[in-house]
Amino acid sequence: MDRPALRPGDHVELSCEAVECMDRTSFPAVVRVVFTDAQGRAWSLVDKAPIFGGDLDPESTLPTPAAVRCVVKEFRDMPDASSVPLVLVSTEPDGVTAEDGTAVFLVSVDLLGPAASR
């Protein structure tokens, strides 16, 4: 997704990876997904499987690709013009936060894709 195609307020999906089924007894299942931000910090989000798209269920083979819906907040320019653009996104559409409550993340534009309806 190119930077010119994105604007603040746009809805996108942040690519992540489902790595653990936290609760197989609830319906829908509760899963943990992970991704790495632009500064190299690994983040973990936990919520019901449908929040992360795809066909995640208690029988899914993990790890598997997943995504979380986000809203573009702003762009951050890199000092090196050849670098991939960075985007500040918020996971507010589904109310998903990291375990410490963080809901705004600085990520590479390469991790973002078009938002799918769920």
Secondary structure, DSSP 8 states (H G I E B T S, - for coil): --GGG--TT-EEEEEEEEEEEEESSSSS-EEEEEEE-TTS-EEEEEEEGGGG-TT--TT--SSEEEEEEEEEEEEE--SSTTS--EEEEE-GGGT--BTTS--EEEEEGGGEEE----
